[in-house]
Amino acid sequence: MALSKSPRVTMNDGNTIPVLGFGTYAPKSVPKSESEMATKVAIEVGFRHIDGAFLYENEKEVGRAIRAKIADGTVTREEIFYTGKLWSTHHRPELVRPALEETLKNLQLDYIDLYIIHWPVSFKPDKDKFPLDENQKVIGDSVDLSDTWEALEKCKDAGLVKSIGVSNFNRRLLEMILNKPGLKYKPVCNQVECHPYLNQSKLLEFCKSNDIILVAYSALGSHRETQWVDQSTPVLLEDTVLAAIAKKYNRTPAQVALRYQIQRGVVVLAKSFTEKRIKENFQVFEFQLTPEDMKVIDDLNKDLRYLTLNQ
């Protein structure tokens, strides 16, 4: 059974989100069955926020894990907060709901808690997998995201998703949505790469001023096997400053990096498929960093991005 529950914060639509989430992305070299196992472990440990995506190609396995933990009484459906993502081949308004319905079918759930635009660009899909006409927009001629957003609002009204948000949006793109004529629901969150080497302080300040929650992915650095990661970048969890702070609290550098985000008011995602680390990553509610240590970690910022996919 779970050791404890992750605290929740209220989003601008009144729904709540756990401040600590479990990330389910894994490189293709990792068997999909491990996604199912790791998600089960995460729920058993206490994670209630599960972050997934159509692009990860493991929604079926993650869904099985969630349903198994509901079936055995570990959690109820209402206790689980699941985030799904609209991939860039489905930005055209008429494709948004079918994409969400496919995610629901994969998960075998009646609704998801949060659905977000994965990237603010559109890709032309593989014609065999996504047989669309030649009008599909591509990078450089992207779909109007205002239209995509309206389609997401309709999905929320239809009860397929409780909250809607975005990912990898900069301030300008957020303002485009916020200033959209006829806006019915503003984004509840903006999920972006965020860690001590890229603390996103200006974007965080803007999001807070507009009651939008910043959600941090790659909060522990990024998986070196991932094709989008710059292999020449320094390994965050080997940073000597983080190591020294971790030693002071008798914690791991990963726990310090996660705790740092929570104390900044950021919802943070922790990703690991190792049982020991999954358990360690949930133990971030057992200690608190001092304001001095928070400042030291702030000063580690290098504006360094691990993900090199253009944003």
DOKOL-796336 format. One record per residue: residue in three letters; y, z, x of N, C-alpha, C in turn. Coordinates in pm, whole numbers. Layout:
! DOKOL-796336
[ALA, [Y, Z, X], [Y, Z, X], [Y, Z, X]];
...
//
This chain:
! DOKOL-796336
[MET, [-120, 0, 83], [0, 0, 0], [126, 0, 87]];
[ALA, [236, -37, 30], [361, -46, 104], [406, 91, 154]];
[LEU, [463, 92, 274], [513, 215, 331], [640, 260, 262]];
[SER, [727, 165, 230], [853, 194, 163], [907, 63, 108]];
[LYS, [1017, 71, 38], [1077, -49, -18], [1201, -89, 59]];
[SER, [1223, -220, 67], [1342, -271, 132], [1462, -255, 38]];
[PRO, [1573, -198, 85], [1693, -187, 1], [1739, -324, -47]];
[ARG, [1805, -325, -162], [1857, -449, -218], [2008, -443, -228]];
[VAL, [2070, -560, -226], [2213, -570, -251], [2235, -664, -368]];
[THR, [2346, -644, -438], [2375, -724, -557], [2451, -850, -519]];
[MET, [2407, -963, -573], [2471, -1091, -550], [2578, -1117, -655]];
[ASN, [2655, -1222, -638], [2770, -1244, -727], [2731, -1281, -870]];
[ASP, [2602, -1309, -894], [2558, -1338, -1031], [2493, -1217, -1097]];
[GLY, [2496, -1102, -1027], [2439, -980, -1083], [2295, -954, -1044]];
[ASN, [2225, -1055, -993], [2088, -1034, -946], [2090, -968, -808]];
[THR, [1979, -904, -771], [1973, -834, -643], [1876, -903, -547]];
[ILE, [1902, -886, -417], [1820, -947, -313], [1787, -842, -208]];
[PRO, [1660, -830, -166], [1625, -736, -60], [1695, -776, 71]];
[VAL, [1747, -677, 144], [1825, -706, 264], [1739, -755, 381]];
[LEU, [1608, -734, 372], [1517, -780, 477], [1414, -873, 415]];
[GLY, [1403, -993, 471], [1310, -1091, 418], [1206, -1132, 519]];
[PHE, [1095, -1186, 470], [987, -1234, 556], [990, -1387, 558]];
[GLY, [1010, -1446, 676], [1014, -1591, 690], [875, -1650, 703]];
[THR, [848, -1760, 633], [714, -1818, 632], [701, -1949, 709]];
[TYR, [809, -1993, 776], [798, -2117, 854], [703, -2096, 971]];
[ALA, [624, -2199, 1000], [538, -2197, 1119], [526, -2339, 1172]];
[PRO, [517, -2356, 1305], [497, -2489, 1361], [367, -2550, 1311]];
[LYS, [355, -2682, 1320], [235, -2750, 1271], [109, -2705, 1345]];
[SER, [126, -2649, 1465], [11, -2604, 1543], [-54, -2479, 1484]];
[VAL, [17, -2411, 1394], [-36, -2290, 1331], [-110, -2329, 1203]];
[PRO, [-238, -2292, 1189], [-313, -2324, 1066], [-244, -2268, 943]];
[LYS, [-244, -2345, 835], [-176, -2301, 713], [-238, -2173, 656]];
[SER, [-364, -2150, 685], [-430, -2029, 636], [-362, -1904, 691]];
[GLU, [-300, -1915, 808], [-232, -1800, 867], [-107, -1763, 789]];
[SER, [-46, -1863, 722], [69, -1834, 637], [28, -1742, 523]];
[GLU, [-88, -1769, 467], [-138, -1686, 358], [-168, -1545, 407]];
[MET, [-236, -1534, 520], [-271, -1402, 573], [-146, -1323, 607]];
[ALA, [-52, -1385, 675], [68, -1315, 719], [152, -1269, 600]];
[THR, [161, -1352, 496], [238, -1315, 378], [175, -1195, 308]];
[LYS, [43, -1192, 302], [-26, -1076, 244], [6, -949, 323]];
[VAL, [-2, -958, 457], [28, -843, 542], [172, -797, 519]];
[ALA, [264, -895, 513], [406, -861, 495], [428, -784, 365]];
[ILE, [364, -827, 258], [380, -758, 129], [317, -620, 135]];
[GLU, [202, -609, 200], [136, -479, 215], [223, -381, 294]];
[VAL, [292, -432, 395], [378, -349, 480], [501, -300, 404]];
[GLY, [551, -381, 311], [669, -341, 236], [770, -452, 210]];
[PHE, [752, -569, 272], [843, -681, 246], [833, -722, 99]];
[ARG, [948, -742, 38], [953, -787, -101], [1029, -919, -114]];
[HIS, [1094, -962, -8], [1171, -1087, -4], [1091, -1186, 81]];
[ILE, [1042, -1291, 20], [962, -1393, 88], [1042, -1523, 91]];
[ASP, [1068, -1574, 210], [1151, -1694, 227], [1062, -1814, 259]];
[GLY, [1061, -1911, 170], [978, -2031, 189], [1059, -2157, 174]];
[ALA, [990, -2271, 180], [1057, -2400, 165], [953, -2510, 146]];
[PHE, [990, -2611, 69], [905, -2729, 52], [873, -2791, 188]];
[LEU, [971, -2795, 276], [955, -2858, 407], [846, -2791, 490]];
[TYR, [822, -2663, 468], [725, -2590, 551], [581, -2631, 522]];
[GLU, [559, -2698, 409], [428, -2750, 372], [320, -2641, 361]];
[ASN, [363, -2519, 324], [265, -2412, 306], [292, -2332, 178]];
[GLU, [362, -2394, 83], [395, -2324, -40], [269, -2280, -116]];
[LYS, [165, -2362, -114], [43, -2326, -186], [-20, -2200, -127]];
[GLU, [-23, -2193, 7], [-83, -2077, 73], [1, -1951, 50]];
[VAL, [132, -1964, 59], [220, -1850, 37], [210, -1804, -108]];
[GLY, [203, -1900, -200], [187, -1866, -341], [58, -1791, -368]];
[ARG, [-49, -1833, -303], [-177, -1763, -321], [-167, -1618, -274]];
[ALA, [-97, -1598, -162], [-80, -1463, -108], [-2, -1375, -205]];
[ILE, [106, -1428, -259], [188, -1352, -354], [106, -1316, -477]];
[ARG, [34, -1414, -532], [-44, -1389, -653], [-157, -1291, -628]];
[ALA, [-216, -1294, -508], [-324, -1201, -474], [-272, -1058, -469]];
[LYS, [-152, -1040, -415], [-95, -905, -405], [-46, -854, -540]];
[ILE, [-13, -947, -630], [19, -907, -767], [-110, -868, -839]];
[ALA, [-215, -948, -819], [-342, -924, -886], [-406, -792, -845]];
[ASP, [-390, -752, -719], [-455, -628, -674], [-368, -504, -696]];
[GLY, [-251, -524, -757], [-166, -411, -792], [-70, -364, -685]];
[THR, [-65, -435, -573], [28, -394, -467], [172, -407, -514]];
[VAL, [201, -516, -585], [337, -540, -636], [328, -601, -775]];
[THR, [442, -599, -843], [456, -677, -967], [535, -802, -933]];
[ARG, [531, -900, -1022], [610, -1022, -998], [758, -989, -987]];
[GLU, [804, -893, -1067], [946, -858, -1068], [991, -796, -936]];
[GLU, [899, -736, -863], [934, -675, -734], [947, -778, -623]];
[ILE, [884, -894, -639], [889, -999, -536], [1013, -1085, -557]];
[PHE, [1083, -1110, -448], [1198, -1201, -449], [1158, -1321, -364]];
[TYR, [1142, -1437, -428], [1101, -1557, -355], [1215, -1657, -345]];
[THR, [1240, -1704, -224], [1340, -1808, -199], [1271, -1940, -171]];
[GLY, [1309, -2044, -244], [1262, -2180, -218], [1380, -2266, -177]];
[LYS, [1351, -2384, -122], [1459, -2470, -72], [1441, -2614, -116]];
[LEU, [1553, -2673, -158], [1557, -2814, -198], [1571, -2900, -73]];
[TRP, [1468, -2982, -46], [1474, -3062, 75], [1565, -3184, 58]];
[SER, [1605, -3240, 170], [1712, -3339, 175], [1677, -3475, 116]];
[THR, [1551, -3496, 80], [1514, -3621, 13], [1531, -3611, -139]];
[HIS, [1575, -3494, -186], [1581, -3471, -331], [1720, -3428, -377]];
[HIS, [1824, -3475, -310], [1959, -3434, -348], [2014, -3508, -469]];
[ARG, [1960, -3625, -497], [2009, -3697, -614], [1983, -3610, -737]];
[PRO, [2081, -3597, -826], [2071, -3505, -939], [1941, -3515, -1019]];
[GLU, [1893, -3638, -1040], [1773, -3656, -1121], [1646, -3611, -1048]];
[LEU, [1658, -3586, -918], [1541, -3544, -839], [1533, -3393, -818]];
[VAL, [1641, -3323, -851], [1649, -3180, -822], [1547, -3099, -903]];
[ARG, [1548, -3117, -1033], [1455, -3040, -1116], [1308, -3075, -1085]];
[PRO, [1272, -3202, -1071], [1134, -3232, -1033], [1092, -3168, -900]];
[ALA, [1185, -3158, -805], [1155, -3095, -677], [1126, -2946, -697]];
[LEU, [1208, -2881, -778], [1187, -2739, -808], [1056, -2720, -884]];
[GLU, [1028, -2809, -977], [904, -2797, -1054], [782, -2816, -964]];
[GLU, [794, -2900, -862], [683, -2916, -768], [661, -2788, -687]];
[THR, [771, -2724, -647], [759, -2596, -577], [693, -2492, -666]];
[LEU, [734, -2485, -792], [673, -2390, -886], [523, -2419, -904]];
[LYS, [488, -2546, -908], [347, -2585, -921], [269, -2543, -797]];
[ASN, [328, -2565, -680], [262, -2525, -555], [239, -2375, -549]];
[LEU, [342, -2300, -590], [335, -2154, -586], [253, -2096, -700]];
[GLN, [239, -2174, -809], [176, -2126, -933], [253, -2006, -990]];
[LEU, [387, -2021, -990], [475, -1920, -1047], [557, -1983, -1159]];
[ASP, [602, -1900, -1252], [681, -1950, -1366], [828, -1971, -1330]];
[TYR, [874, -1897, -1231], [1012, -1909, -1186], [1019, -1864, -1041]];
[ILE, [1128, -1900, -973], [1155, -1841, -842], [1290, -1770, -851]];
[ASP, [1311, -1680, -758], [1430, -1595, -764], [1554, -1662, -707]];
[LEU, [1535, -1748, -609], [1649, -1813, -544], [1608, -1953, -500]];
[TYR, [1691, -2051, -529], [1667, -2189, -485], [1794, -2237, -417]];
[ILE, [1780, -2285, -294], [1898, -2322, -216], [1886, -2464, -161]];
[ILE, [2000, -2528, -143], [2006, -2658, -76], [1975, -2633, 71]];
[HIS, [1868, -2694, 121], [1820, -2663, 256], [1917, -2708, 365]];
[TRP, [1964, -2832, 355], [2062, -2886, 449], [2166, -2967, 371]];
[PRO, [2290, -2967, 415], [2394, -3039, 341], [2401, -3188, 375]];
[VAL, [2286, -3247, 406], [2278, -3391, 431], [2159, -3445, 355]];
[SER, [2159, -3576, 329], [2048, -3638, 257], [1971, -3730, 349]];
[PHE, [1840, -3726, 338], [1753, -3813, 418], [1685, -3913, 326]];
[LYS, [1666, -4033, 378], [1589, -4131, 302], [1442, -4096, 318]];
[PRO, [1369, -4080, 208], [1231, -4033, 217], [1132, -4141, 259]];
[ASP, [1016, -4098, 301], [904, -4185, 328], [865, -4252, 196]];
[LYS, [864, -4383, 193], [843, -4454, 67], [703, -4431, 9]];
[ASP, [605, -4407, 96], [470, -4383, 46], [460, -4247, -23]];
[LYS, [529, -4148, 35], [523, -4013, -21], [625, -3993, -132]];
[PHE, [742, -4059, -117], [849, -4046, -216], [895, -4187, -255]];
[PRO, [827, -4251, -350], [860, -4390, -386], [988, -4400, -467]];
[LEU, [1099, -4407, -396], [1229, -4416, -462], [1290, -4553, -439]];
[ASP, [1393, -4582, -515], [1457, -4711, -501], [1552, -4714, -381]];
[GLU, [1610, -4829, -355], [1693, -4847, -236], [1827, -4777, -246]];
[ASN, [1859, -4719, -360], [1986, -4649, -374], [1986, -4509, -316]];
[GLN, [1867, -4462, -268], [1862, -4329, -206], [1962, -4325, -91]];
[LYS, [2046, -4224, -92], [2148, -4212, 11], [2090, -4154, 140]];
[VAL, [2151, -4185, 249], [2106, -4135, 380], [2223, -4070, 451]];
[ILE, [2194, -4010, 567], [2300, -3948, 646], [2408, -4053, 675]];
[GLY, [2532, -4014, 658], [2642, -4107, 676], [2686, -4166, 543]];
[ASP, [2600, -4158, 445], [2631, -4205, 311], [2567, -4107, 213]];
[SER, [2597, -3979, 235], [2524, -3873, 168], [2556, -3863, 20]];
[VAL, [2459, -3809, -53], [2477, -3782, -195], [2592, -3684, -211]];
[ASP, [2669, -3698, -318], [2776, -3603, -348], [2710, -3470, -383]];
[LEU, [2727, -3370, -296], [2663, -3241, -317], [2716, -3168, -440]];
[SER, [2832, -3209, -489], [2882, -3152, -614], [2788, -3188, -729]];
[ASP, [2736, -3309, -727], [2641, -3352, -829], [2508, -3278, -813]];
[THR, [2466, -3261, -688], [2344, -3184, -662], [2359, -3042, -715]];
[TRP, [2476, -2984, -692], [2501, -2847, -736], [2495, -2836, -889]];
[GLU, [2551, -2934, -957], [2545, -2931, -1104], [2400, -2932, -1152]];
[ALA, [2315, -3009, -1083], [2174, -3015, -1121], [2107, -2880, -1097]];
[LEU, [2147, -2810, -991], [2094, -2676, -966], [2139, -2578, -1075]];
[GLU, [2264, -2591, -1118], [2314, -2505, -1226], [2230, -2523, -1352]];
[LYS, [2189, -2646, -1381], [2107, -2673, -1499], [1968, -2610, -1484]];
[CYS, [1917, -2607, -1361], [1787, -2543, -1336], [1795, -2393, -1361]];
[LYS, [1909, -2335, -1325], [1930, -2192, -1350], [1939, -2167, -1501]];
[ASP, [2013, -2251, -1571], [2025, -2236, -1716], [1891, -2253, -1786]];
[ALA, [1803, -2334, -1727], [1671, -2359, -1787], [1572, -2246, -1758]];
[GLY, [1613, -2150, -1673], [1526, -2037, -1644], [1421, -2062, -1537]];
[LEU, [1432, -2177, -1469], [1336, -2208, -1362], [1366, -2129, -1235]];
[VAL, [1491, -2090, -1220], [1534, -2012, -1104], [1641, -1914, -1150]];
[LYS, [1642, -1797, -1089], [1738, -1694, -1131], [1872, -1706, -1060]];
[SER, [1871, -1746, -933], [1995, -1758, -855], [1991, -1885, -773]];
[ILE, [2109, -1939, -744], [2117, -2062, -665], [2215, -2044, -550]];
[GLY, [2186, -2108, -439], [2270, -2094, -321], [2257, -2213, -228]];
[VAL, [2304, -2195, -107], [2305, -2304, -9], [2255, -2254, 126]];
[SER, [2234, -2349, 216], [2191, -2317, 352], [2254, -2415, 448]];
[ASN, [2291, -2366, 564], [2350, -2449, 670], [2482, -2514, 629]];
[PHE, [2558, -2447, 545], [2690, -2494, 505], [2796, -2427, 592]];
[ASN, [2893, -2507, 635], [3008, -2450, 704], [3116, -2416, 601]];
[ARG, [3228, -2366, 648], [3334, -2324, 555], [3383, -2440, 469]];
[ARG, [3401, -2556, 528], [3454, -2671, 454], [3360, -2709, 339]];
[LEU, [3231, -2709, 366], [3134, -2746, 262], [3127, -2640, 153]];
[LEU, [3138, -2513, 193], [3141, -2407, 93], [3262, -2422, 2]];
[GLU, [3377, -2454, 63], [3499, -2471, -17], [3486, -2588, -113]];
[MET, [3412, -2692, -73], [3392, -2807, -159], [3321, -2765, -288]];
[ILE, [3221, -2677, -274], [3151, -2629, -393], [3239, -2531, -472]];
[LEU, [3302, -2438, -400], [3383, -2335, -466], [3500, -2395, -544]];
[ASN, [3553, -2507, -494], [3670, -2570, -557], [3632, -2683, -653]];
[LYS, [3502, -2699, -677], [3456, -2807, -763], [3505, -2786, -907]];
[PRO, [3569, -2885, -966], [3612, -2873, -1107], [3492, -2846, -1197]];
[GLY, [3507, -2752, -1287], [3399, -2723, -1380], [3286, -2639, -1321]];
[LEU, [3309, -2577, -1207], [3206, -2494, -1144], [3159, -2386, -1241]];
[LYS, [3029, -2378, -1264], [2974, -2278, -1356], [2924, -2156, -1280]];
[TYR, [2853, -2180, -1170], [2802, -2071, -1087], [2835, -2101, -942]];
[LYS, [2892, -2004, -873], [2915, -2028, -730], [2792, -1986, -651]];
[PRO, [2776, -2036, -530], [2658, -2000, -451], [2650, -1849, -430]];
[VAL, [2530, -1794, -445], [2514, -1651, -421], [2499, -1622, -272]];
[CYS, [2458, -1725, -196], [2432, -1703, -53], [2452, -1830, 27]];
[ASN, [2462, -1812, 158], [2462, -1922, 254], [2369, -1880, 366]];
[GLN, [2254, -1946, 375], [2155, -1911, 477], [2181, -1997, 602]];
[VAL, [2207, -1931, 715], [2242, -2003, 838], [2174, -1939, 959]];
[GLU, [2167, -2014, 1067], [2121, -1957, 1194], [2220, -1848, 1235]];
[CYS, [2170, -1730, 1263], [2257, -1619, 1298], [2179, -1514, 1377]];
[HIS, [2229, -1481, 1494], [2165, -1385, 1584], [2271, -1338, 1683]];
[PRO, [2242, -1242, 1770], [2345, -1192, 1861], [2411, -1298, 1951]];
[TYR, [2341, -1407, 1980], [2402, -1515, 2059], [2485, -1611, 1973]];
[LEU, [2471, -1601, 1841], [2548, -1682, 1746], [2575, -1593, 1626]];
[ASN, [2677, -1506, 1638], [2693, -1403, 1535], [2768, -1450, 1409]];
[GLN, [2820, -1572, 1411], [2879, -1632, 1291], [2987, -1542, 1229]];
[SER, [3064, -1473, 1312], [3160, -1374, 1261], [3264, -1435, 1167]];
[LYS, [3317, -1554, 1199], [3418, -1615, 1114], [3359, -1659, 980]];
[LEU, [3240, -1719, 985], [3174, -1762, 861], [3136, -1641, 777]];
[LEU, [3091, -1534, 843], [3057, -1412, 770], [3179, -1356, 698]];
[GLU, [3292, -1354, 766], [3416, -1303, 705], [3455, -1388, 584]];
[PHE, [3443, -1521, 598], [3477, -1609, 486], [3382, -1586, 369]];
[CYS, [3252, -1575, 398], [3155, -1554, 291], [3182, -1421, 218]];
[LYS, [3208, -1316, 294], [3236, -1186, 232], [3360, -1193, 143]];
[SER, [3461, -1268, 187], [3585, -1278, 109], [3565, -1353, -22]];
[ASN, [3455, -1430, -30], [3425, -1506, -152], [3300, -1454, -223]];
[ASP, [3259, -1332, -187], [3144, -1267, -251], [3018, -1353, -240]];
[ILE, [3000, -1413, -123], [2880, -1491, -93], [2806, -1417, 18]];
[ILE, [2678, -1395, -1], [2599, -1323, 99], [2555, -1418, 209]];
[LEU, [2575, -1377, 333], [2523, -1453, 447], [2380, -1409, 472]];
[VAL, [2289, -1505, 480], [2148, -1477, 510], [2119, -1536, 648]];
[ALA, [2065, -1453, 737], [2042, -1495, 875], [1899, -1541, 897]];
[TYR, [1883, -1668, 941], [1751, -1711, 990], [1758, -1724, 1142]];
[SER, [1643, -1737, 1204], [1634, -1736, 1351], [1701, -1612, 1409]];
[ALA, [1692, -1503, 1336], [1759, -1378, 1375], [1701, -1318, 1502]];
[LEU, [1580, -1362, 1540], [1515, -1313, 1662], [1510, -1422, 1769]];
[GLY, [1597, -1519, 1756], [1586, -1637, 1841], [1509, -1740, 1760]];
[SER, [1438, -1831, 1826], [1362, -1929, 1749], [1234, -1963, 1822]];
[HIS, [1133, -2004, 1745], [1000, -2033, 1798], [1007, -2148, 1897]];
[ARG, [956, -2128, 2017], [968, -2230, 2122], [886, -2354, 2092]];
[GLU, [788, -2344, 2004], [707, -2461, 1970], [776, -2550, 1868]];
[THR, [883, -2502, 1808], [952, -2579, 1706], [1022, -2699, 1769]];
[GLN, [1003, -2816, 1710], [1053, -2939, 1769], [1205, -2946, 1777]];
[TRP, [1275, -2870, 1689], [1420, -2878, 1686], [1488, -2782, 1783]];
[VAL, [1409, -2698, 1850], [1468, -2595, 1936], [1492, -2648, 2077]];
[ASP, [1612, -2623, 2129], [1648, -2658, 2265], [1570, -2568, 2360]];
[GLN, [1478, -2626, 2435], [1389, -2547, 2521], [1460, -2487, 2643]];
[SER, [1582, -2531, 2669], [1654, -2481, 2786], [1734, -2354, 2755]];
[THR, [1737, -2314, 2629], [1818, -2198, 2590], [1751, -2067, 2632]];
[PRO, [1830, -1963, 2659], [1774, -1834, 2698], [1698, -1769, 2582]];
[VAL, [1598, -1690, 2615], [1519, -1622, 2512], [1592, -1495, 2469]];
[LEU, [1632, -1489, 2344], [1712, -1378, 2294], [1646, -1243, 2317]];
[LEU, [1519, -1232, 2286], [1452, -1102, 2293], [1424, -1056, 2435]];
[GLU, [1460, -1139, 2533], [1451, -1098, 2673], [1586, -1056, 2729]];
[ASP, [1687, -1054, 2642], [1821, -1015, 2686], [1820, -870, 2736]];
[THR, [1879, -848, 2853], [1875, -714, 2913], [1958, -612, 2836]];
[VAL, [2067, -657, 2774], [2150, -566, 2695], [2074, -518, 2572]];
[LEU, [2010, -613, 2501], [1930, -576, 2385], [1816, -482, 2427]];
[ALA, [1756, -512, 2541], [1646, -430, 2590], [1691, -286, 2618]];
[ALA, [1810, -272, 2675], [1863, -139, 2707], [1891, -59, 2580]];
[ILE, [1949, -127, 2479], [1977, -59, 2352], [1846, -21, 2284]];
[ALA, [1748, -111, 2289], [1618, -83, 2228], [1553, 39, 2295]];
[LYS, [1562, 48, 2426], [1504, 162, 2499], [1571, 292, 2457]];
[LYS, [1703, 287, 2437], [1780, 405, 2396], [1728, 462, 2264]];
[TYR, [1689, 375, 2172], [1643, 419, 2039], [1491, 424, 2030]];
[ASN, [1424, 394, 2140], [1278, 386, 2141], [1229, 284, 2038]];
[ARG, [1296, 169, 2039], [1266, 60, 1948], [1242, -68, 2026]];
[THR, [1207, -177, 1956], [1190, -306, 2021], [1321, -385, 2013]];
[PRO, [1343, -480, 2104], [1461, -565, 2093], [1469, -636, 1958]];
[ALA, [1354, -672, 1902], [1353, -739, 1771], [1405, -645, 1663]];
[GLN, [1364, -521, 1666], [1411, -424, 1567], [1562, -404, 1578]];
[VAL, [1613, -402, 1701], [1757, -386, 1722], [1832, -507, 1667]];
[ALA, [1780, -629, 1694], [1846, -751, 1647], [1849, -757, 1494]];
[LEU, [1743, -710, 1430], [1738, -709, 1283], [1830, -602, 1225]];
[ARG, [1828, -485, 1286], [1913, -375, 1239], [2061, -411, 1251]];
[TYR, [2095, -481, 1357], [2232, -526, 1380], [2283, -606, 1260]];
[GLN, [2201, -698, 1210], [2243, -782, 1098], [2259, -700, 970]];
[ILE, [2166, -611, 944], [2172, -530, 823], [2300, -447, 820]];
[GLN, [2336, -389, 935], [2456, -306, 940], [2585, -388, 929]];
[ARG, [2576, -519, 952], [2692, -607, 935], [2707, -653, 791]];
[GLY, [2612, -618, 706], [2614, -665, 568], [2550, -801, 552]];
[VAL, [2464, -838, 646], [2393, -966, 642], [2250, -942, 595]];
[VAL, [2201, -1027, 505], [2060, -1025, 468], [1986, -1100, 579]];
[VAL, [1881, -1040, 632], [1819, -1096, 752], [1671, -1128, 729]];
[LEU, [1627, -1240, 785], [1488, -1283, 776], [1416, -1256, 907]];
[ALA, [1299, -1196, 897], [1216, -1169, 1014], [1091, -1256, 1003]];
[LYS, [1057, -1323, 1112], [944, -1416, 1107], [844, -1383, 1217]];
[SER, [722, -1354, 1179], [613, -1332, 1274], [482, -1346, 1199]];
[PHE, [381, -1399, 1267], [248, -1409, 1207], [153, -1311, 1275]];
[THR, [207, -1216, 1351], [128, -1114, 1419], [140, -983, 1342]];
[GLU, [27, -925, 1301], [30, -806, 1216], [111, -693, 1277]];
[LYS, [94, -667, 1405], [167, -558, 1470], [317, -579, 1461]];
[ARG, [361, -702, 1484], [505, -731, 1482], [560, -733, 1340]];
[ILE, [480, -778, 1245], [523, -775, 1105], [553, -630, 1066]];
[LYS, [464, -540, 1105], [483, -398, 1075], [606, -343, 1146]];
[GLU, [622, -379, 1274], [738, -332, 1351], [868, -382, 1290]];
[ASN, [868, -508, 1247], [990, -567, 1193], [1036, -501, 1064]];
[PHE, [943, -436, 993], [983, -368, 870], [1038, -229, 897]];
[GLN, [1021, -180, 1019], [1062, -43, 1051], [1209, -34, 1094]];
[VAL, [1293, -114, 1034], [1434, -118, 1072], [1520, -25, 987]];
[PHE, [1457, 41, 892], [1532, 134, 806], [1519, 278, 855]];
[GLU, [1454, 294, 970], [1426, 427, 1023], [1525, 471, 1131]];
[PHE, [1620, 386, 1164], [1720, 423, 1265], [1850, 350, 1236]];
[GLN, [1957, 392, 1301], [2089, 331, 1280], [2160, 317, 1413]];
[LEU, [2221, 201, 1434], [2298, 176, 1556], [2436, 239, 1546]];
[THR, [2487, 288, 1656], [2623, 343, 1658], [2725, 230, 1655]];
[PRO, [2850, 259, 1614], [2955, 158, 1618], [2972, 100, 1759]];
[GLU, [2954, 184, 1861], [2968, 137, 2000], [2859, 35, 2033]];
[ASP, [2736, 62, 1990], [2627, -32, 2016], [2646, -161, 1937]];
[MET, [2698, -150, 1816], [2726, -269, 1737], [2827, -357, 1809]];
[LYS, [2929, -296, 1868], [3031, -371, 1942], [2972, -438, 2064]];
[VAL, [2883, -368, 2134], [2818, -426, 2252], [2736, -550, 2212]];
[ILE, [2666, -541, 2099], [2587, -656, 2053], [2679, -769, 2006]];
[ASP, [2789, -734, 1940], [2888, -837, 1902], [2931, -918, 2023]];
[ASP, [2949, -849, 2136], [3000, -912, 2257], [2899, -1003, 2325]];
[LEU, [2775, -1004, 2277], [2674, -1095, 2332], [2693, -1237, 2281]];
[ASN, [2779, -1254, 2181], [2796, -1386, 2120], [2831, -1493, 2224]];
[LYS, [2759, -1605, 2217], [2783, -1719, 2307], [2806, -1848, 2226]];
[ASP, [2809, -1836, 2092], [2813, -1953, 2004], [2700, -2050, 2039]];
[LEU, [2584, -1993, 2067], [2467, -2070, 2109], [2374, -2094, 1992]];
[ARG, [2347, -2221, 1968], [2253, -2258, 1861], [2118, -2292, 1921]];
[TYR, [2014, -2233, 1865], [1878, -2272, 1905], [1837, -2402, 1839]];
[LEU, [1874, -2417, 1711], [1837, -2538, 1639], [1936, -2649, 1670]];
[THR, [1884, -2760, 1720], [1969, -2870, 1765], [1985, -2980, 1661]];
[LEU, [1918, -2965, 1545], [1939, -3061, 1436], [2086, -3055, 1397]];
[ASN, [2154, -3168, 1393], [2297, -3170, 1364], [2328, -3102, 1232]];
[GLN, [2433, -3018, 1232], [2474, -2948, 1110], [2609, -2998, 1064]];
//
